[in-house]
Amino acid sequence: MADSPMRNGCGGQQNPIVRGISFYQSMFDQGHVRQDLLSQAYEGTGTGDDPFMVQWASNDPADPHCFSRARKWVFTIILALSTLSVALASSAYTGAVPQLVQEYGISSTTAYLGVTLFVMCFAVGPLLWASLSEILGRQAVFIGTFAAFTAFNIGAACSPNIPTLLLCRFFAGAFGSSSLVNTGGVIADLFSPDERNTPMSIFTASLFFGPTLGPIIGSFIGMTKGWRWIQRFIAIMSGVLWIASSLIIPETYSPVLLRRRARIYSVRTGKEYRSKLEESQSPHFLLVKTAMVRPWLLLIFEPVVLLISIYLAIVYGILYLLFAAFPLVYHGMRGCTAGIATLPFLAVLVGMVFGVVYSFHDHRRAQTILHSADNTTTAEQRLHPAMIGAIAIPLGLFIFAWTNFPSVHFIVGCIGTALFGFGLVCIFISMSHYLVDSYSIFAASSLAASSVFRSVLGAVFPLFTPRMYETLGIQWASSVPAFLALGCIPIPFLLQHHGPWLRSKCRYMIEAREATRVIRS
């Protein structure tokens, strides 16, 4: 793996610490100083010119890698549900579009701006939140942003007019987007590379289960309770998850935890302590600037991030295109009711579930290689599902496109969309895992960088979909995304065969690997 020094989980200095810490300490005493920790042999002399360099002790109870498996999974599930709630909020709004058009006398394009503005924030918001999380820590950023996300969902439910509704949707998307990158960052904080597949698969699946379930939930709530209850449902769900995460999930980012510990050591002893990764006396605004610029640098100068971002953008855009296409196909052509017209998304969801199951199976194959005698595994071992998904997506989309005639049973088209869902999840799990393994300590920044392109396409594709279907007809309009996916097939194969060479050209990937080695050396 790219960050193999972290493979064994708890590591660090000699003189192992075995006594654990309480839940209260992990939440509210995150510098966590005990005499047995303070008496560790740290590198340095404790002076301003040669400070003691603080790093994790072996089996350090405050090291997130040393948390119990049960605690790690509780944190992962809460954060995955938080991600699902944001992703669901992006598409559940589509169930309100017909009522908004009728109630306010606006065009469907104007009504769909509630989706576009929300998803567009996924492009910019994560760059800010990922950067701040690597300066202030995951906990503070998540608690603050998710509180605002909940508040703006309440505002959307109470909106007296369209401008207010769209403004609330914009800010809800901006603040909710923090969970899209911080969850992946927390998983990197908690799990060693050979443990990450299952939690990363659950996180990635939540990114797509949410948007897929959203139109179904939104349509039926809208039909029975009205469009405001769609926003109320989202607000209630996000509020419950905000309370749970605020009370249960502690800070997990090692550089922040070690920096806090070093400051407490310095105050207690009167000697100079510094985190081994702390930048020497840099002004805080420079640290913020560096962290905010990093995702852009990854996107522009790291070939691996750029290739993956382009591919994920196209696939993600196609998913949001289907949100606008399904009503045109199943409501417009086949005459289903608005609610029933969203049920084919269940076929996409079924495909996604199979994608997650296959990814689990492939993880066992990768683990077998990891623990084999020669132990020659690399990050590219994560790409096998992406190569299969790359073929499944265009195949499924072409089936959907050319079986959508009134004379052909709708289930045939649903089989095609199930193949699309399978391929989509395989690609996202595989490539997200590849990024997290490769960039480790910069995992949040790498995920934020990859979200820029995909969020722009996810925001824009639904806007031109109705006109495209009107102009080209259902079959050829549905073939456009299939041809786009067809052109992307070589990308995972290119990474599989030339990934080691490409990664050797990625400066920040090398930096992340070295920083991880320093923390756990």
LINWO-V493749 format. One record per pair of residues at least 6 apart in sequence whose C-alpha atoms are under 6 Angstrom apart, sorted by sequence separation. I is the first residue (numbers start at 1). J is the second residue. If there is no record, write none. Layout:
<<I,J> <I,J>>
//
This chain:
<<44,50> <45,51> <46,52> <159,165> <266,272> <299,305> <330,336> <44,51> <45,52> <266,273> <299,306> <370,377> <436,443> <44,52> <133,141> <469,477> <43,52> <156,165> <42,52> <43,53> <331,341> <403,413> <42,53> <262,273> <330,341> <156,168> <218,230> <262,274> <262,275> <400,413> <97,111> <327,341> <152,168> <259,275> <400,416> <258,275> <399,416> <397,416> <152,172> <396,416> <396,417> <149,172> <396,419> <396,420> <90,115> <149,175> <149,176> <392,419> <393,420> <145,175> <146,176> <393,423> <392,423> <389,423> <389,426> <389,427> <386,426> <20,61> <385,426> <386,427> <16,58> <17,59> <16,59> <17,60> <12,56> <13,57> <14,58> <386,430> <12,57> <13,58> <12,58> <11,58> <383,430> <382,430> <10,59> <125,174> <129,178> <118,169> <126,177> <114,166> <118,170> <121,173> <125,177> <126,178> <117,170> <121,174> <10,65> <118,173> <122,177> <9,65> <10,66> <189,252> <189,253> <347,414> <351,418> <355,422> <351,419> <348,417> <352,421> <348,418> <351,421> <352,422> <355,425> <439,509> <157,228> <347,418> <351,422> <355,426> <441,512> <348,421> <352,425> <402,475> <439,512> <157,231> <401,475> <157,232> <401,478> <153,231> <401,479> <154,235> <153,235> <398,482> <150,235> <397,482> <150,238> <394,482> <150,239> <86,176> <394,485> <394,486> <83,179> <83,180> <390,489> <143,246> <79,183> <387,492> <139,251> <137,253> <380,496> <137,256> <220,339> <87,207> <91,211> <95,215> <219,339> <94,215> <84,206> <88,210> <92,214> <80,203> <84,207> <87,210> <88,211> <91,214> <92,215> <95,218> <87,211> <91,215> <95,219> <65,190> <64,190> <65,191> <80,206> <84,210> <88,214> <92,218> <96,222> <216,342> <95,222> <96,227> <212,345> <316,454> <320,458> <324,462> <313,453> <317,457> <321,461> <309,450> <313,454> <317,458> <321,462> <312,454> <316,458> <317,461> <295,445> <299,449> <295,449> <131,291> <131,292> <75,249> <9,192> <7,192> <6,192> <7,193> <64,252> <302,506> <54,274> <51,272> <52,273> <53,274> <54,275> <51,273> <53,275> <54,276> <27,250> <53,276> <48,272> <46,271> <47,272> <204,429> <31,257> <46,272> <201,429> <31,260> <31,261> <185,443> <185,444> <181,444> <181,447> <181,448> <130,444> <130,445> <127,448> <126,448> <123,451> <123,452> <123,455> <122,455> <120,455> <119,455> <120,456> <120,459> <119,459> <116,459> <1,378> <1,379> <2,438> <55,519> <12,520> <11,520> <12,521> <3,513> <5,517>>
//
